[in-house]
Amino acid sequence: MSPLAAPAADPTLATFGKDPWWLIGGKVLVIFVFLVLTVLLSMWVERRVIGRMQLRVGPNRAGPQGLLQGLADGVKLALKEDIVPRQVDKVVFVLAPVMSAVPAFISFVIIPFGPTVSVFGHHTALQGTDLPVAVLLVLAMSSMGIYGIVLAGWSSMSPYSLLGGLRSSAQMISYEIAMGLSFVAVFMFAGSMSTSEIVAKQDHIWFAVLLAPSFVVYVITMMGESNRIPFDLPEGEGELVGGFHTEYSSLKFAMFFLAEYINLATLSALATTLFLGGWRAPAPISTVWSGANSGWWPVLWFLVKLWLFIFFFIWLRGSLPRVRYDQLMKLGWKILMPVSLAWILLVSTIKAFKNDGYDIQQILWITAGVIAVVLVVTVVWEMVRGGDGGEIVPGAERPAPGSPQGDPFAGGFPVPPMDAPHYHGRARDEPARPATIESASEEVTSGTH
């Protein structure tokens, strides 16, 4: 038997737990090396693609076409001075980067790369391991990684770092709930939380097609979970210097950097597994080629889907600006969660009717009609109720400062009113004086400025 022969078999939960120790160690080593190489290549691809979008060259000095730029950055960070501020909690300060990086590696263990193959005479699945609740492991590890960011901000004893950590905790609560809700429909249709069984249930149609709303919600939440543009509020350099990692340098900062890109790969791989058929070939290829889903070819299909998602992340970073924090929270709590809950209720109803023997196609048509009517009624209601939408009309008279329409605190951010008492040395009801050099010198002399 050849060392890498490939029988055509799909792995199940019963497949795992029977590998010899050397094969288990080999799988762990392969996953580790794969993630490190994916991080190095992702950094290069991101810089080259964004450079192309911005009409720049990108990295082209370190190695051929700049391919060694990521490795050069890693060496540079390792050789930098490790600066630890005097007032920090040193134990937590050191453990925080580890708590961010290690869970990112663990999450990838349950991702299936391919079917069962033969490696040196041993039949094994191209997957580290699988569990009856494998997807919940990814959610748990994602939460542990957020703890690393929160503790990094708390232990740094810096207001900027602390604000970044608090933002990260609020963002995690907001978007992990919506992400978990997006998985519920997948679990109902697959009948399992095992990643290998979820892939097996997509042999005829991908869940991205069958459960499109869940797929859209997951794509949005995975951007929030990755702390990348447009949702990179925990490290917003415009207002927080560097956010949670402001006080970090050398290898500690490198571990945060590593965790970010590993999470990028993990979230992309999870999206591929749950919604895009995992390692299964796309429909045109699997239709005309019966051997597309056997042997080592599925690894190629998995990598293609994975890198398409990574390119999607990079494309968004080069295209979208950072959102405001209130917009981030509104999207998570007021849009994604209600939509996910309504979608779960709809999917549960359809599954119940199907189990009772009703015509599922007729139910889908009725459901689509009801949704269309609700959308139309909602749009018409907003048009009738909104009036002019509160837009500012050029040339229109501004409301008086004392009137409810002119209240700067109504319906928005609390901005200081321009007619505050004794503003610029005058009373509230006193008209503004024209600005002159003499009036400015009087105000400075009197101490009003």
C-alpha positions as CSV (number, residue, x, y, z in Angstrom):
1,M,0.0,0.0,0.0
2,S,1.3,3.4,-0.9
3,P,2.0,5.8,2.1
4,L,-0.6,8.3,1.0
5,A,-3.4,6.2,-0.5
6,A,-6.9,7.5,-0.2
7,P,-10.1,5.5,0.3
8,A,-13.3,7.4,-0.4
9,A,-15.0,7.6,3.1
10,D,-16.6,10.4,5.0
11,P,-15.4,10.8,8.7
12,T,-18.0,10.5,11.5
13,L,-17.7,10.9,15.3
14,A,-16.9,7.2,15.6
15,T,-13.8,7.7,13.4
16,F,-11.9,9.8,16.0
17,G,-10.0,8.6,19.0
18,K,-8.4,5.6,17.3
19,D,-5.2,7.2,15.9
20,P,-1.8,6.2,17.2
21,W,0.2,8.7,19.2
22,W,2.6,9.6,16.4
23,L,-0.3,10.3,14.0
24,I,-2.0,12.6,16.6
25,G,1.3,14.4,17.2
26,G,1.7,14.8,13.4
27,K,-1.7,16.3,13.0
28,V,-1.0,18.8,15.8
29,L,2.3,19.7,14.2
30,V,0.7,20.1,10.8
31,I,-2.0,22.4,12.1
32,F,0.5,24.5,13.9
33,V,2.8,24.9,10.9
34,F,-0.2,25.5,8.6
35,L,-1.5,28.4,10.9
36,V,2.0,30.0,11.1
37,L,2.5,29.9,7.4
38,T,-1.1,31.1,6.8
39,V,-0.3,34.1,9.1
40,L,2.9,35.0,7.2
41,L,1.2,34.6,3.8
42,S,-1.9,36.6,5.0
43,M,0.2,39.5,6.0
44,W,1.9,39.6,2.6
45,V,-1.3,39.2,0.7
46,E,-3.0,41.9,2.7
47,R,-0.3,44.4,2.1
48,R,0.0,43.6,-1.6
49,V,-3.8,43.7,-2.2
50,I,-4.3,46.9,-0.2
51,G,-1.3,48.4,-2.0
52,R,-2.9,47.5,-5.3
53,M,-6.2,49.1,-4.2
54,Q,-4.4,52.3,-3.2
55,L,-2.2,52.4,-6.3
56,R,0.9,51.5,-4.3
57,V,3.5,48.7,-4.8
58,G,3.4,47.2,-1.3
59,P,6.2,45.1,0.2
60,N,8.7,44.1,-2.4
61,R,12.1,44.2,-0.6
62,A,12.3,41.3,1.8
63,G,12.6,38.2,-0.4
64,P,11.2,37.6,-3.9
65,Q,8.1,39.9,-4.4
66,G,8.3,40.7,-0.7
67,L,7.2,37.2,0.4
68,L,9.5,37.3,3.4
69,Q,8.2,40.5,4.8
70,G,6.1,38.8,7.5
71,L,9.1,36.8,8.6
72,A,11.2,39.9,8.7
73,D,8.6,41.6,10.8
74,G,8.6,38.7,13.2
75,V,12.3,38.8,13.6
76,K,12.3,42.5,14.1
77,L,9.7,42.3,16.9
78,A,11.6,39.5,18.6
79,L,14.8,41.6,18.6
80,K,13.1,44.8,19.9
81,E,13.5,45.8,23.6
82,D,10.8,44.4,25.8
83,I,9.5,47.5,27.7
84,V,7.3,46.9,30.8
85,P,5.8,50.0,32.4
86,R,6.5,50.4,36.1
87,Q,3.0,50.4,37.4
88,V,1.6,47.4,35.6
89,D,0.3,44.2,37.1
90,K,3.2,42.1,35.8
91,V,1.7,38.6,36.1
92,V,-1.5,39.5,34.3
93,F,0.5,41.8,31.9
94,V,2.6,38.8,30.7
95,L,-0.3,36.3,30.7
96,A,-2.7,38.4,28.6
97,P,-0.9,37.9,25.2
98,V,-0.7,34.2,25.9
99,M,-4.4,34.0,26.6
100,S,-5.1,35.7,23.3
101,A,-2.8,33.5,21.2
102,V,-3.2,30.0,22.6
103,P,-7.0,29.7,22.2
104,A,-6.7,30.8,18.6
105,F,-4.5,27.8,17.9
106,I,-6.8,25.4,19.8
107,S,-9.9,26.4,17.8
108,F,-8.5,25.1,14.6
109,V,-8.2,21.5,15.9
110,I,-11.9,20.7,15.1
111,I,-11.8,22.1,11.5
112,P,-12.1,19.3,8.9
113,F,-9.6,19.6,6.0
114,G,-10.8,16.6,4.1
115,P,-12.3,13.1,4.2
116,T,-10.8,9.9,5.6
117,V,-7.5,9.0,3.9
118,S,-4.7,6.5,4.5
119,V,-1.4,7.8,5.9
120,F,1.3,5.1,6.0
121,G,-1.3,2.4,6.3
122,H,-3.5,4.0,8.9
123,H,-6.9,5.3,8.0
124,T,-7.5,8.7,9.5
125,A,-9.6,11.8,9.0
126,L,-8.0,15.0,7.8
127,Q,-9.0,16.7,11.0
128,G,-7.4,17.1,14.4
129,T,-10.3,15.8,16.3
130,D,-14.1,16.1,16.5
131,L,-16.6,16.5,19.4
132,P,-20.4,16.2,19.7
133,V,-20.2,20.0,20.6
134,A,-17.3,21.0,18.4
135,V,-18.7,24.3,17.3
136,L,-19.2,25.3,21.0
137,L,-15.5,24.8,21.5
138,V,-14.8,27.5,18.9
139,L,-17.1,29.9,20.7
140,A,-15.5,29.1,24.1
141,M,-12.0,29.7,22.7
142,S,-13.1,32.9,21.1
143,S,-14.4,34.1,24.5
144,M,-11.1,33.2,26.1
145,G,-9.2,35.2,23.5
146,I,-11.3,38.2,24.4
147,Y,-10.4,37.8,28.0
148,G,-6.8,38.2,27.0
149,I,-7.6,41.6,25.4
150,V,-9.6,42.7,28.5
151,L,-6.9,41.7,30.9
152,A,-4.2,43.4,28.7
153,G,-6.2,46.7,29.0
154,W,-6.8,46.3,32.7
155,S,-3.2,45.3,33.7
156,S,-1.5,48.1,31.7
157,M,-2.7,50.8,34.1
158,S,-3.3,53.1,31.2
159,P,-6.6,54.9,30.4
160,Y,-6.2,54.2,26.7
161,S,-5.6,50.5,27.2
162,L,-8.4,50.3,29.7
163,L,-10.9,51.9,27.3
164,G,-9.7,49.5,24.6
165,G,-10.3,46.5,26.9
166,L,-13.8,47.7,27.9
167,R,-14.7,48.2,24.3
168,S,-13.6,44.7,23.5
169,S,-15.7,43.2,26.2
170,A,-18.8,45.1,25.1
171,Q,-18.1,44.2,21.5
172,M,-17.6,40.5,22.4
173,I,-21.0,40.3,24.3
174,S,-22.8,42.0,21.4
175,Y,-21.5,40.0,18.5
176,E,-20.9,36.6,20.1
177,I,-24.6,36.4,21.0
178,A,-25.5,37.1,17.4
179,M,-22.9,34.7,16.1
180,G,-24.2,31.9,18.3
181,L,-27.8,32.6,17.1
182,S,-26.6,32.3,13.5
183,F,-25.4,28.8,14.3
184,V,-28.8,27.6,15.7
185,A,-30.4,27.2,12.2
186,V,-27.4,25.2,11.1
187,F,-27.6,22.9,14.1
188,M,-31.3,22.3,13.4
189,F,-30.8,21.4,9.8
190,A,-27.7,19.3,10.4
191,G,-29.0,17.6,13.6
192,S,-25.6,17.9,15.2
193,M,-22.9,20.3,16.5
194,S,-20.1,18.1,15.1
195,T,-18.2,19.8,12.3
196,S,-17.6,16.5,10.4
197,E,-21.4,15.7,10.5
198,I,-22.3,19.3,9.5
199,V,-20.0,19.0,6.4
200,A,-21.6,15.6,5.6
201,K,-25.1,17.2,5.6
202,Q,-24.1,19.6,2.9
203,D,-23.4,17.0,0.3
204,H,-26.4,18.2,-1.9
205,I,-26.8,21.9,-1.1
206,W,-24.7,24.3,1.0
207,F,-26.2,25.9,4.1
208,A,-25.1,29.3,2.7
209,V,-27.9,28.8,0.1
210,L,-30.4,27.0,2.3
211,L,-29.9,29.3,5.3
212,A,-28.8,32.6,3.6
213,P,-29.9,34.9,6.5
214,S,-27.8,32.9,9.0
215,F,-24.8,33.1,6.6
216,V,-25.2,36.9,6.2
217,V,-25.4,37.4,10.0
218,Y,-22.4,35.2,10.6
219,V,-20.3,37.1,8.0
220,I,-21.1,40.4,9.8
221,T,-20.4,39.0,13.3
222,M,-17.1,37.4,12.3
223,M,-15.9,40.9,11.3
224,G,-16.9,42.1,14.8
225,E,-15.2,39.1,16.5
226,S,-12.0,39.6,14.6
227,N,-11.6,43.3,15.8
228,R,-10.7,44.4,12.3
229,I,-11.9,47.3,10.2
230,P,-14.7,48.4,10.1
231,F,-15.1,47.1,13.7
232,D,-11.6,47.6,15.1
233,L,-12.9,49.9,17.9
234,P,-10.8,48.2,20.7
235,E,-7.6,49.5,19.0
236,G,-8.9,52.7,17.4
237,E,-5.7,54.6,16.9
238,G,-7.6,57.8,16.2
239,E,-8.9,58.1,19.8
240,L,-7.0,55.4,21.9
241,V,-3.4,55.6,20.6
242,G,-3.3,51.8,20.1
243,G,-6.1,50.6,22.3
244,F,-5.5,47.6,24.5
245,H,-1.9,46.9,23.3
246,T,-0.7,50.5,23.7
247,E,1.8,49.5,26.4
248,Y,3.0,46.3,24.7
249,S,6.2,45.8,22.7
250,S,8.5,43.1,21.4
251,L,7.2,39.5,21.6
252,K,4.2,40.3,23.7
253,F,2.9,42.6,21.0
254,A,3.8,40.0,18.4
255,M,1.5,37.5,20.1
256,F,-1.4,39.9,19.8
257,F,-0.5,40.4,16.2
258,L,-0.3,36.6,15.7
259,A,-3.7,36.0,17.5
260,E,-5.4,38.5,15.2
261,Y,-4.4,36.8,12.0
262,I,-5.0,33.3,13.4
263,N,-8.5,34.3,14.3
264,L,-8.9,35.6,10.8
265,A,-8.0,32.1,9.4
266,T,-10.2,30.3,12.1
267,L,-13.3,32.4,11.4
268,S,-12.8,31.9,7.7
269,A,-12.4,28.2,8.1
270,L,-15.5,28.0,10.4
271,A,-17.6,29.8,7.8
272,T,-16.3,27.4,5.1
273,T,-17.2,24.4,7.3
274,L,-20.7,25.5,8.4
275,F,-22.0,27.3,5.3
276,L,-19.9,26.5,2.2
277,G,-19.8,22.7,2.4
278,G,-16.4,22.4,4.1
279,W,-13.9,20.4,2.0
280,R,-16.5,19.4,-0.6
281,A,-16.1,20.6,-4.1
282,P,-18.4,23.2,-5.6
283,A,-21.4,21.8,-7.6
284,P,-20.1,22.1,-11.1
285,I,-16.9,20.2,-10.3
286,S,-18.5,17.5,-8.1
287,T,-21.2,17.0,-10.8
288,V,-18.9,16.2,-13.6
289,W,-16.1,14.6,-11.6
290,S,-17.1,11.8,-9.3
291,G,-13.6,11.7,-7.5
292,A,-13.6,15.4,-6.6
293,N,-14.6,14.6,-3.0
294,S,-12.2,11.8,-2.4
295,G,-8.5,11.5,-1.7
296,W,-6.5,14.6,-1.2
297,W,-8.3,16.8,-3.6
298,P,-10.8,18.1,-1.0
299,V,-7.8,19.8,0.7
300,L,-7.5,22.0,-2.4
301,W,-11.2,23.0,-2.3
302,F,-11.0,23.8,1.4
303,L,-8.0,26.0,0.9
304,V,-9.6,27.9,-2.0
305,K,-12.7,28.7,0.0
306,L,-10.6,29.6,3.0
307,W,-8.5,32.1,1.0
308,L,-11.6,33.6,-0.7
309,F,-12.9,34.5,2.8
310,I,-9.5,35.9,3.8
311,F,-9.5,38.0,0.6
312,F,-13.0,39.2,1.6
313,F,-11.6,40.4,5.0
314,I,-8.8,42.2,3.2
315,W,-11.1,43.8,0.7
316,L,-13.3,45.2,3.5
317,R,-10.3,46.6,5.2
318,G,-9.3,48.5,2.1
319,S,-12.8,49.7,1.3
320,L,-14.7,50.6,4.5
321,P,-14.0,53.3,7.2
322,R,-14.2,52.6,10.9
323,V,-17.8,52.9,12.3
324,R,-18.7,54.8,15.3
325,Y,-19.1,53.0,18.6
326,D,-22.8,53.7,18.9
327,Q,-23.3,52.3,15.3
328,L,-21.4,49.2,16.3
329,M,-23.7,48.6,19.3
330,K,-26.9,49.4,17.4
331,L,-26.0,47.0,14.6
332,G,-25.4,44.2,17.1
333,W,-28.3,44.6,19.5
334,K,-31.0,46.3,17.4
335,I,-30.5,44.6,14.0
336,L,-28.5,41.3,14.1
337,M,-30.1,39.8,17.2
338,P,-33.8,40.5,16.4
339,V,-33.2,39.3,12.8
340,S,-31.5,36.1,14.1
341,L,-34.3,35.4,16.6
342,A,-37.0,35.9,13.9
343,W,-35.1,33.7,11.5
344,I,-34.7,30.9,14.1
345,L,-38.5,31.1,14.8
346,L,-39.2,30.9,11.1
347,V,-36.8,27.9,10.5
348,S,-38.3,26.1,13.6
349,T,-41.8,26.5,12.2
350,I,-40.8,25.2,8.8
351,K,-39.1,22.2,10.3
352,A,-42.1,21.4,12.5
353,F,-44.4,21.5,9.5
354,K,-42.0,19.4,7.5
355,N,-41.9,16.8,10.3
356,D,-45.7,16.7,10.3
357,G,-45.8,15.8,6.6
358,Y,-46.8,19.1,5.1
359,D,-45.7,20.3,1.6
360,I,-42.5,22.2,2.4
361,Q,-42.4,24.0,-1.0
362,Q,-45.9,25.4,-0.5
363,I,-45.0,26.6,3.0
364,L,-41.9,28.3,1.6
365,W,-43.9,30.2,-1.0
366,I,-46.4,31.3,1.7
367,T,-43.6,32.4,4.0
368,A,-41.9,34.4,1.2
369,G,-45.2,36.1,0.5
370,V,-45.7,37.0,4.1
371,I,-42.2,38.4,4.4
372,A,-42.6,40.5,1.3
373,V,-45.9,42.0,2.6
374,V,-44.3,42.8,5.9
375,L,-41.4,44.5,4.2
376,V,-43.6,46.6,2.0
377,V,-45.8,47.6,4.9
378,T,-42.7,48.6,6.9
379,V,-41.3,50.7,4.1
380,V,-44.6,52.5,3.5
381,W,-45.1,53.1,7.2
382,E,-41.6,54.6,7.5
383,M,-42.2,56.8,4.5
384,V,-45.6,58.1,5.9
385,R,-44.3,58.5,9.4
386,G,-40.9,60.0,8.6
387,G,-42.1,63.1,6.7
388,D,-39.1,65.0,5.7
389,G,-36.9,62.6,7.6
390,G,-35.5,65.3,9.8
391,E,-33.2,66.5,7.1
392,I,-31.7,70.0,7.1
393,V,-33.2,72.0,4.3
394,P,-30.9,74.8,2.9
395,G,-32.2,78.2,3.7
396,A,-34.7,77.0,6.3
397,E,-35.1,79.0,9.5
398,R,-33.3,77.5,12.4
399,P,-35.4,76.8,15.5
400,A,-35.0,79.0,18.5
401,P,-32.4,77.9,21.1
402,G,-35.0,77.6,23.9
403,S,-37.6,75.7,21.9
404,P,-37.8,71.8,22.0
405,Q,-36.8,71.7,18.4
406,G,-33.6,73.5,19.2
407,D,-32.6,71.3,22.2
408,P,-29.1,70.0,21.4
409,F,-29.6,67.1,23.8
410,A,-32.7,65.8,22.1
411,G,-32.3,62.6,20.1
412,G,-28.5,62.6,19.7
413,F,-25.2,63.1,21.4
414,P,-25.1,65.5,24.3
415,V,-23.3,68.5,22.7
416,P,-22.8,71.7,24.8
417,P,-25.5,74.3,23.8
418,M,-24.1,77.4,22.1
419,D,-26.3,79.7,24.2
420,A,-24.9,78.7,27.6
421,P,-25.1,81.3,30.3
422,H,-22.3,83.9,30.2
423,Y,-20.9,82.4,27.0
424,H,-18.1,84.7,26.0
425,G,-18.9,87.1,28.8
426,R,-22.5,87.7,27.9
427,A,-25.8,86.7,29.4
428,R,-28.0,83.9,27.8
429,D,-30.5,86.3,26.2
430,E,-28.0,88.9,25.2
431,P,-27.3,88.9,21.5
432,A,-23.8,88.0,20.3
433,R,-21.4,90.8,19.8
434,P,-19.4,91.0,16.6
435,A,-15.9,89.7,17.1
436,T,-13.2,92.5,17.1
437,I,-9.7,92.8,18.3
438,E,-10.9,95.2,21.1
439,S,-13.6,92.8,22.3
440,A,-11.2,89.8,22.3
441,S,-8.6,91.8,24.4
442,E,-11.3,92.8,26.9
443,E,-12.4,89.2,27.4
444,V,-8.8,88.0,27.9
445,T,-8.2,90.9,30.3
446,S,-11.3,90.1,32.3
447,G,-10.5,86.4,32.5
448,T,-13.5,85.1,30.6
449,H,-11.2,83.0,28.4
